[in-house]
Amino acid sequence: MDRSLGVMGTLCLLNASRCGRVHCRFTGPFFILGALASLGYGLGFLPFGPFGWKWICAVTVIGGIALTCIPELILGRYRRNGPDAP
């Protein structure tokens, strides 16, 4: 799970820098933190208890949905930075 979250987070950050999609600026770091939490739990560094994988999965799904929808409702769908920004 940590590898897929890391890939998703990296691609979200690349997409945010390329097209300026608002939710990618939030979901990218969130998925990377999820990958680190998953790795830490898998290696035994984080004591999430016997239901750790279920907690990580639930937080990832709920957080991913919330961070995809809420920022775009508030800030709009796209933000551009740079010299070609309107």
C-alpha positions as CSV (number, residue, x, y, z in Angstrom):
1,M,0.0,0.0,0.0
2,D,2.8,2.4,0.7
3,R,4.2,2.2,-2.8
4,S,0.9,3.0,-4.4
5,L,0.2,5.9,-2.1
6,G,3.7,7.2,-2.8
7,V,3.1,7.0,-6.5
8,M,-0.3,8.6,-6.3
9,G,1.1,11.5,-4.1
10,T,4.0,12.1,-6.5
11,L,1.7,12.1,-9.5
12,C,-0.7,14.5,-7.8
13,L,2.1,16.9,-7.0
14,L,3.4,16.7,-10.6
15,N,-0.2,17.3,-11.9
16,A,-0.6,20.3,-9.6
17,S,2.5,21.9,-10.9
18,R,1.6,21.1,-14.5
19,C,-2.1,22.1,-14.7
20,G,-2.8,23.8,-11.4
21,R,-5.6,21.5,-10.3
22,V,-6.5,22.7,-6.7
23,H,-7.2,19.3,-5.1
24,C,-3.8,17.9,-6.3
25,R,-2.1,20.4,-4.0
26,F,-3.8,18.9,-1.0
27,T,-4.0,15.2,-2.0
28,G,-0.4,15.0,-3.1
29,P,1.1,15.6,0.3
30,F,-1.7,13.7,2.0
31,F,-1.0,10.5,0.0
32,I,2.7,10.8,0.6
33,L,2.1,11.1,4.4
34,G,-0.2,8.1,4.0
35,A,2.6,6.2,2.3
36,L,5.0,7.1,5.2
37,A,2.4,6.0,7.8
38,S,1.8,2.7,5.9
39,L,5.6,2.1,5.6
40,G,6.1,2.9,9.3
41,Y,3.3,0.6,10.4
42,G,4.4,-2.2,8.1
43,L,8.0,-2.0,9.5
44,G,6.6,-1.9,13.1
45,F,7.7,1.7,13.9
46,L,4.1,3.0,14.3
47,P,1.9,1.4,17.0
48,F,-1.6,1.5,15.4
49,G,-2.6,-1.7,17.0
50,P,-4.2,-4.8,15.5
51,F,-6.5,-2.8,13.2
52,G,-3.8,-0.5,11.9
53,W,-4.3,-1.4,8.2
54,K,-8.0,-0.8,8.5
55,W,-7.4,2.6,10.1
56,I,-4.8,3.5,7.4
57,C,-7.3,2.5,4.7
58,A,-10.2,4.3,6.2
59,V,-8.3,7.5,6.7
60,T,-6.9,7.3,3.2
61,V,-10.3,6.8,1.6
62,I,-12.2,9.4,3.6
63,G,-9.3,11.9,3.5
64,G,-8.8,11.4,-0.2
65,I,-12.5,12.0,-0.9
66,A,-12.7,15.1,1.4
67,L,-9.4,16.6,0.1
68,T,-10.6,16.1,-3.5
69,C,-14.0,17.7,-3.1
70,I,-13.8,20.4,-0.3
71,P,-10.8,22.5,-1.6
72,E,-12.4,22.7,-5.1
73,L,-15.7,23.8,-3.6
74,I,-14.0,26.6,-1.7
75,L,-11.2,27.6,-4.0
76,G,-12.4,26.6,-7.5
77,R,-11.1,23.9,-9.7
78,Y,-7.8,25.5,-11.1
79,R,-5.2,27.8,-9.7
80,R,-2.2,28.9,-11.8
81,N,1.1,30.3,-10.6
82,G,3.7,31.8,-12.8
83,P,4.1,34.3,-15.6
84,D,1.3,33.0,-17.8
85,A,-1.3,33.0,-14.9
86,P,-4.4,35.2,-15.6
